[in-house]
Amino acid sequence: MKVLKFSHLYTKIDDLQSGQTITTIRRRLKGIQINDCIYVKLNNRYLCIAKIVKIEKKKLKDISTDLLKKDTDKKTRQEAVQLLNSFYRNKITEDEELFIFYLKKKDVFII
């Protein structure tokens, strides 16, 4: 199963744990497709299994400020973009297409 890693306990992680659909903005697909189940990992700890319910491809300039701020827990668009850029060696340009993954926690039953 594929893994989506997070390096910080963002508010959206708590939202995911409570059953809400959350987003994560990534530069690459890494082979992830709609309906894939993935492990959600925070640092070195597996938190849950989530299902990819939707994937959007948008240029950075076309991603709403509200989504960027919510996704990154930042107060401004500039701070959000700075955080995204901190994860990559090469700066993300406004015309670069990014992937927005929509995740929903899966209920997993062990028998």
CNS distance restraints for C-alpha pairs under 8 A (distance, minus, plus):
assign (resid   1 and name CA) (resid  37 and name CA) 6.99 0.50 0.50
assign (resid   1 and name CA) (resid  38 and name CA) 5.72 0.50 0.50
assign (resid   1 and name CA) (resid  39 and name CA) 6.79 0.50 0.50
assign (resid   2 and name CA) (resid  32 and name CA) 7.49 0.50 0.50
assign (resid   2 and name CA) (resid  37 and name CA) 7.55 0.50 0.50
assign (resid   2 and name CA) (resid  38 and name CA) 5.02 0.50 0.50
assign (resid   2 and name CA) (resid  39 and name CA) 6.25 0.50 0.50
assign (resid   3 and name CA) (resid  38 and name CA) 5.41 0.50 0.50
assign (resid   3 and name CA) (resid  39 and name CA) 4.65 0.50 0.50
assign (resid   3 and name CA) (resid  40 and name CA) 5.97 0.50 0.50
assign (resid   3 and name CA) (resid  41 and name CA) 6.81 0.50 0.50
assign (resid   4 and name CA) (resid  38 and name CA) 6.86 0.50 0.50
assign (resid   4 and name CA) (resid  39 and name CA) 6.26 0.50 0.50
assign (resid   4 and name CA) (resid  40 and name CA) 5.18 0.50 0.50
assign (resid   4 and name CA) (resid  41 and name CA) 6.16 0.50 0.50
assign (resid   5 and name CA) (resid  40 and name CA) 6.14 0.50 0.50
assign (resid   5 and name CA) (resid  41 and name CA) 4.75 0.50 0.50
assign (resid   5 and name CA) (resid  42 and name CA) 5.91 0.50 0.50
assign (resid   5 and name CA) (resid  43 and name CA) 6.94 0.50 0.50
assign (resid   6 and name CA) (resid  40 and name CA) 7.66 0.50 0.50
assign (resid   6 and name CA) (resid  41 and name CA) 6.07 0.50 0.50
assign (resid   6 and name CA) (resid  42 and name CA) 4.82 0.50 0.50
assign (resid   6 and name CA) (resid  43 and name CA) 6.28 0.50 0.50
assign (resid   7 and name CA) (resid  42 and name CA) 5.77 0.50 0.50
assign (resid   7 and name CA) (resid  43 and name CA) 5.21 0.50 0.50
assign (resid   8 and name CA) (resid  42 and name CA) 6.81 0.50 0.50
assign (resid   8 and name CA) (resid  43 and name CA) 7.44 0.50 0.50
assign (resid   9 and name CA) (resid  13 and name CA) 6.34 0.50 0.50
assign (resid   9 and name CA) (resid  42 and name CA) 7.10 0.50 0.50
assign (resid  10 and name CA) (resid  14 and name CA) 7.43 0.50 0.50
assign (resid  10 and name CA) (resid  72 and name CA) 7.09 0.50 0.50
assign (resid  10 and name CA) (resid  73 and name CA) 6.49 0.50 0.50
assign (resid  11 and name CA) (resid  15 and name CA) 6.47 0.50 0.50
assign (resid  11 and name CA) (resid  73 and name CA) 6.78 0.50 0.50
assign (resid  12 and name CA) (resid  16 and name CA) 6.04 0.50 0.50
assign (resid  12 and name CA) (resid  22 and name CA) 6.11 0.50 0.50
assign (resid  12 and name CA) (resid  23 and name CA) 7.77 0.50 0.50
assign (resid  12 and name CA) (resid  70 and name CA) 7.79 0.50 0.50
assign (resid  12 and name CA) (resid  71 and name CA) 6.96 0.50 0.50
assign (resid  13 and name CA) (resid  17 and name CA) 6.27 0.50 0.50
assign (resid  13 and name CA) (resid  22 and name CA) 7.91 0.50 0.50
assign (resid  14 and name CA) (resid  18 and name CA) 6.29 0.50 0.50
assign (resid  15 and name CA) (resid  19 and name CA) 6.55 0.50 0.50
assign (resid  15 and name CA) (resid  20 and name CA) 5.37 0.50 0.50
assign (resid  15 and name CA) (resid  21 and name CA) 7.47 0.50 0.50
assign (resid  15 and name CA) (resid  22 and name CA) 7.02 0.50 0.50
assign (resid  16 and name CA) (resid  20 and name CA) 5.05 0.50 0.50
assign (resid  16 and name CA) (resid  21 and name CA) 6.12 0.50 0.50
assign (resid  16 and name CA) (resid  22 and name CA) 6.08 0.50 0.50
assign (resid  16 and name CA) (resid 103 and name CA) 7.64 0.50 0.50
assign (resid  16 and name CA) (resid 104 and name CA) 6.40 0.50 0.50
assign (resid  16 and name CA) (resid 105 and name CA) 5.97 0.50 0.50
assign (resid  17 and name CA) (resid  48 and name CA) 7.70 0.50 0.50
assign (resid  17 and name CA) (resid 105 and name CA) 6.63 0.50 0.50
assign (resid  19 and name CA) (resid 104 and name CA) 6.61 0.50 0.50
assign (resid  19 and name CA) (resid 105 and name CA) 5.84 0.50 0.50
assign (resid  20 and name CA) (resid 104 and name CA) 6.33 0.50 0.50
assign (resid  20 and name CA) (resid 105 and name CA) 7.55 0.50 0.50
assign (resid  21 and name CA) (resid 102 and name CA) 6.37 0.50 0.50
assign (resid  21 and name CA) (resid 103 and name CA) 5.41 0.50 0.50
assign (resid  21 and name CA) (resid 104 and name CA) 4.60 0.50 0.50
assign (resid  21 and name CA) (resid 105 and name CA) 7.52 0.50 0.50
assign (resid  22 and name CA) (resid  71 and name CA) 7.97 0.50 0.50
assign (resid  22 and name CA) (resid 102 and name CA) 5.52 0.50 0.50
assign (resid  22 and name CA) (resid 103 and name CA) 5.34 0.50 0.50
assign (resid  22 and name CA) (resid 104 and name CA) 6.65 0.50 0.50
assign (resid  23 and name CA) (resid  71 and name CA) 6.25 0.50 0.50
assign (resid  23 and name CA) (resid 100 and name CA) 6.31 0.50 0.50
assign (resid  23 and name CA) (resid 101 and name CA) 5.37 0.50 0.50
assign (resid  23 and name CA) (resid 102 and name CA) 4.55 0.50 0.50
assign (resid  23 and name CA) (resid 103 and name CA) 6.22 0.50 0.50
assign (resid  24 and name CA) (resid  71 and name CA) 6.29 0.50 0.50
assign (resid  24 and name CA) (resid 100 and name CA) 5.71 0.50 0.50
assign (resid  24 and name CA) (resid 101 and name CA) 5.27 0.50 0.50
assign (resid  24 and name CA) (resid 102 and name CA) 6.77 0.50 0.50
assign (resid  24 and name CA) (resid 103 and name CA) 7.97 0.50 0.50
assign (resid  25 and name CA) (resid  71 and name CA) 7.44 0.50 0.50
assign (resid  25 and name CA) (resid  98 and name CA) 6.80 0.50 0.50
assign (resid  25 and name CA) (resid  99 and name CA) 5.71 0.50 0.50
assign (resid  25 and name CA) (resid 100 and name CA) 4.55 0.50 0.50
assign (resid  25 and name CA) (resid 101 and name CA) 6.35 0.50 0.50
assign (resid  26 and name CA) (resid  98 and name CA) 5.94 0.50 0.50
assign (resid  26 and name CA) (resid  99 and name CA) 5.21 0.50 0.50
assign (resid  26 and name CA) (resid 100 and name CA) 6.39 0.50 0.50
assign (resid  26 and name CA) (resid 101 and name CA) 7.64 0.50 0.50
assign (resid  27 and name CA) (resid  97 and name CA) 7.53 0.50 0.50
assign (resid  27 and name CA) (resid  98 and name CA) 4.93 0.50 0.50
assign (resid  27 and name CA) (resid  99 and name CA) 6.02 0.50 0.50
assign (resid  28 and name CA) (resid  98 and name CA) 7.15 0.50 0.50
assign (resid  28 and name CA) (resid  99 and name CA) 6.69 0.50 0.50
assign (resid  29 and name CA) (resid  33 and name CA) 7.78 0.50 0.50
assign (resid  29 and name CA) (resid  99 and name CA) 6.78 0.50 0.50
assign (resid  32 and name CA) (resid  36 and name CA) 6.59 0.50 0.50
assign (resid  33 and name CA) (resid  52 and name CA) 7.00 0.50 0.50
assign (resid  33 and name CA) (resid  55 and name CA) 7.58 0.50 0.50
assign (resid  34 and name CA) (resid  51 and name CA) 7.94 0.50 0.50
assign (resid  34 and name CA) (resid  52 and name CA) 5.12 0.50 0.50
assign (resid  34 and name CA) (resid  53 and name CA) 5.61 0.50 0.50
assign (resid  34 and name CA) (resid  54 and name CA) 5.62 0.50 0.50
assign (resid  34 and name CA) (resid  55 and name CA) 6.48 0.50 0.50
assign (resid  35 and name CA) (resid  51 and name CA) 5.86 0.50 0.50
assign (resid  35 and name CA) (resid  52 and name CA) 5.08 0.50 0.50
assign (resid  35 and name CA) (resid  53 and name CA) 5.70 0.50 0.50
assign (resid  35 and name CA) (resid  54 and name CA) 7.85 0.50 0.50
assign (resid  36 and name CA) (resid  51 and name CA) 5.68 0.50 0.50
assign (resid  36 and name CA) (resid  52 and name CA) 5.48 0.50 0.50
assign (resid  37 and name CA) (resid  49 and name CA) 6.56 0.50 0.50
assign (resid  37 and name CA) (resid  50 and name CA) 5.55 0.50 0.50
assign (resid  37 and name CA) (resid  51 and name CA) 4.38 0.50 0.50
assign (resid  37 and name CA) (resid  52 and name CA) 6.39 0.50 0.50
assign (resid  38 and name CA) (resid  49 and name CA) 5.58 0.50 0.50
assign (resid  38 and name CA) (resid  50 and name CA) 5.44 0.50 0.50
assign (resid  38 and name CA) (resid  51 and name CA) 6.28 0.50 0.50
assign (resid  38 and name CA) (resid  52 and name CA) 7.58 0.50 0.50
assign (resid  39 and name CA) (resid  46 and name CA) 6.75 0.50 0.50
assign (resid  39 and name CA) (resid  47 and name CA) 7.50 0.50 0.50
assign (resid  39 and name CA) (resid  48 and name CA) 6.01 0.50 0.50
assign (resid  39 and name CA) (resid  49 and name CA) 4.63 0.50 0.50
assign (resid  39 and name CA) (resid  50 and name CA) 6.38 0.50 0.50
assign (resid  40 and name CA) (resid  46 and name CA) 5.96 0.50 0.50
assign (resid  40 and name CA) (resid  47 and name CA) 5.62 0.50 0.50
assign (resid  40 and name CA) (resid  48 and name CA) 5.46 0.50 0.50
assign (resid  40 and name CA) (resid  49 and name CA) 5.95 0.50 0.50
assign (resid  40 and name CA) (resid  50 and name CA) 6.75 0.50 0.50
assign (resid  41 and name CA) (resid  45 and name CA) 5.50 0.50 0.50
assign (resid  41 and name CA) (resid  46 and name CA) 4.34 0.50 0.50
assign (resid  41 and name CA) (resid  47 and name CA) 5.58 0.50 0.50
assign (resid  41 and name CA) (resid  48 and name CA) 7.50 0.50 0.50
assign (resid  42 and name CA) (resid  46 and name CA) 6.36 0.50 0.50
assign (resid  42 and name CA) (resid  47 and name CA) 6.76 0.50 0.50
assign (resid  48 and name CA) (resid 105 and name CA) 6.93 0.50 0.50
assign (resid  48 and name CA) (resid 106 and name CA) 7.72 0.50 0.50
assign (resid  49 and name CA) (resid 105 and name CA) 5.99 0.50 0.50
assign (resid  49 and name CA) (resid 106 and name CA) 5.69 0.50 0.50
assign (resid  49 and name CA) (resid 107 and name CA) 7.88 0.50 0.50
assign (resid  49 and name CA) (resid 108 and name CA) 7.67 0.50 0.50
assign (resid  50 and name CA) (resid 103 and name CA) 5.91 0.50 0.50
assign (resid  50 and name CA) (resid 104 and name CA) 5.24 0.50 0.50
assign (resid  50 and name CA) (resid 105 and name CA) 4.10 0.50 0.50
assign (resid  50 and name CA) (resid 106 and name CA) 5.01 0.50 0.50
assign (resid  51 and name CA) (resid 103 and name CA) 5.52 0.50 0.50
assign (resid  51 and name CA) (resid 104 and name CA) 5.35 0.50 0.50
assign (resid  51 and name CA) (resid 105 and name CA) 6.25 0.50 0.50
assign (resid  51 and name CA) (resid 106 and name CA) 6.24 0.50 0.50
assign (resid  52 and name CA) (resid 101 and name CA) 6.67 0.50 0.50
assign (resid  52 and name CA) (resid 102 and name CA) 5.76 0.50 0.50
assign (resid  52 and name CA) (resid 103 and name CA) 4.73 0.50 0.50
assign (resid  52 and name CA) (resid 104 and name CA) 6.71 0.50 0.50
assign (resid  53 and name CA) (resid 101 and name CA) 7.83 0.50 0.50
assign (resid  53 and name CA) (resid 102 and name CA) 5.62 0.50 0.50
assign (resid  53 and name CA) (resid 103 and name CA) 5.83 0.50 0.50
assign (resid  53 and name CA) (resid 104 and name CA) 6.82 0.50 0.50
assign (resid  54 and name CA) (resid 101 and name CA) 6.12 0.50 0.50
assign (resid  54 and name CA) (resid 102 and name CA) 5.07 0.50 0.50
assign (resid  54 and name CA) (resid 103 and name CA) 7.44 0.50 0.50
assign (resid  55 and name CA) (resid  99 and name CA) 6.60 0.50 0.50
assign (resid  55 and name CA) (resid 100 and name CA) 5.56 0.50 0.50
assign (resid  55 and name CA) (resid 101 and name CA) 4.73 0.50 0.50
assign (resid  55 and name CA) (resid 102 and name CA) 6.18 0.50 0.50
assign (resid  56 and name CA) (resid  99 and name CA) 5.64 0.50 0.50
assign (resid  56 and name CA) (resid 100 and name CA) 5.05 0.50 0.50
assign (resid  56 and name CA) (resid 101 and name CA) 6.73 0.50 0.50
assign (resid  57 and name CA) (resid  97 and name CA) 6.21 0.50 0.50
assign (resid  57 and name CA) (resid  98 and name CA) 5.61 0.50 0.50
assign (resid  57 and name CA) (resid  99 and name CA) 4.63 0.50 0.50
assign (resid  57 and name CA) (resid 100 and name CA) 6.34 0.50 0.50
assign (resid  58 and name CA) (resid  62 and name CA) 6.12 0.50 0.50
assign (resid  58 and name CA) (resid  63 and name CA) 6.45 0.50 0.50
assign (resid  58 and name CA) (resid  97 and name CA) 5.07 0.50 0.50
assign (resid  58 and name CA) (resid  98 and name CA) 5.47 0.50 0.50
assign (resid  58 and name CA) (resid  99 and name CA) 6.53 0.50 0.50
assign (resid  58 and name CA) (resid 100 and name CA) 7.65 0.50 0.50
assign (resid  59 and name CA) (resid  63 and name CA) 6.68 0.50 0.50
assign (resid  59 and name CA) (resid  94 and name CA) 6.55 0.50 0.50
assign (resid  59 and name CA) (resid  95 and name CA) 5.29 0.50 0.50
assign (resid  59 and name CA) (resid  96 and name CA) 5.14 0.50 0.50
assign (resid  59 and name CA) (resid  97 and name CA) 4.01 0.50 0.50
assign (resid  59 and name CA) (resid  98 and name CA) 5.92 0.50 0.50
assign (resid  60 and name CA) (resid  92 and name CA) 7.90 0.50 0.50
assign (resid  60 and name CA) (resid  93 and name CA) 7.15 0.50 0.50
assign (resid  60 and name CA) (resid  94 and name CA) 4.90 0.50 0.50
assign (resid  60 and name CA) (resid  95 and name CA) 6.14 0.50 0.50
assign (resid  60 and name CA) (resid  96 and name CA) 5.99 0.50 0.50
assign (resid  60 and name CA) (resid  97 and name CA) 6.23 0.50 0.50
assign (resid  60 and name CA) (resid  98 and name CA) 6.47 0.50 0.50
assign (resid  61 and name CA) (resid  94 and name CA) 4.86 0.50 0.50
assign (resid  61 and name CA) (resid  95 and name CA) 6.36 0.50 0.50
assign (resid  63 and name CA) (resid  67 and name CA) 6.90 0.50 0.50
assign (resid  63 and name CA) (resid  68 and name CA) 6.92 0.50 0.50
assign (resid  64 and name CA) (resid  68 and name CA) 6.35 0.50 0.50
assign (resid  65 and name CA) (resid  69 and name CA) 6.07 0.50 0.50
assign (resid  65 and name CA) (resid  76 and name CA) 7.63 0.50 0.50
assign (resid  65 and name CA) (resid  77 and name CA) 5.51 0.50 0.50
assign (resid  66 and name CA) (resid  70 and name CA) 6.08 0.50 0.50
assign (resid  67 and name CA) (resid  71 and name CA) 5.86 0.50 0.50
assign (resid  68 and name CA) (resid  72 and name CA) 6.18 0.50 0.50
assign (resid  68 and name CA) (resid  74 and name CA) 7.97 0.50 0.50
assign (resid  68 and name CA) (resid  77 and name CA) 6.50 0.50 0.50
assign (resid  68 and name CA) (resid  80 and name CA) 5.94 0.50 0.50
assign (resid  68 and name CA) (resid  81 and name CA) 7.65 0.50 0.50
assign (resid  69 and name CA) (resid  73 and name CA) 5.60 0.50 0.50
assign (resid  69 and name CA) (resid  74 and name CA) 4.92 0.50 0.50
assign (resid  69 and name CA) (resid  75 and name CA) 6.01 0.50 0.50
assign (resid  69 and name CA) (resid  76 and name CA) 6.29 0.50 0.50
assign (resid  69 and name CA) (resid  77 and name CA) 6.23 0.50 0.50
assign (resid  69 and name CA) (resid  80 and name CA) 5.81 0.50 0.50
assign (resid  70 and name CA) (resid  74 and name CA) 6.99 0.50 0.50
assign (resid  72 and name CA) (resid  80 and name CA) 5.76 0.50 0.50
assign (resid  72 and name CA) (resid  83 and name CA) 7.28 0.50 0.50
assign (resid  72 and name CA) (resid  84 and name CA) 8.00 0.50 0.50
assign (resid  73 and name CA) (resid  80 and name CA) 7.67 0.50 0.50
assign (resid  74 and name CA) (resid  79 and name CA) 5.96 0.50 0.50
assign (resid  74 and name CA) (resid  80 and name CA) 5.49 0.50 0.50
assign (resid  75 and name CA) (resid  79 and name CA) 6.87 0.50 0.50
assign (resid  75 and name CA) (resid  80 and name CA) 7.60 0.50 0.50
assign (resid  76 and name CA) (resid  80 and name CA) 6.30 0.50 0.50
assign (resid  77 and name CA) (resid  81 and name CA) 6.16 0.50 0.50
assign (resid  78 and name CA) (resid  82 and name CA) 6.11 0.50 0.50
assign (resid  79 and name CA) (resid  83 and name CA) 6.23 0.50 0.50
assign (resid  80 and name CA) (resid  84 and name CA) 6.35 0.50 0.50
assign (resid  81 and name CA) (resid  85 and name CA) 6.11 0.50 0.50
assign (resid  82 and name CA) (resid  86 and name CA) 6.23 0.50 0.50
assign (resid  83 and name CA) (resid  87 and name CA) 7.09 0.50 0.50
assign (resid  84 and name CA) (resid  88 and name CA) 7.45 0.50 0.50
assign (resid  84 and name CA) (resid  92 and name CA) 7.89 0.50 0.50
assign (resid  85 and name CA) (resid  89 and name CA) 7.71 0.50 0.50
assign (resid  85 and name CA) (resid  90 and name CA) 7.54 0.50 0.50
assign (resid  85 and name CA) (resid  91 and name CA) 5.53 0.50 0.50
assign (resid  85 and name CA) (resid  92 and name CA) 6.08 0.50 0.50
assign (resid  88 and name CA) (resid  92 and name CA) 7.99 0.50 0.50
assign (resid  92 and name CA) (resid  96 and name CA) 6.40 0.50 0.50
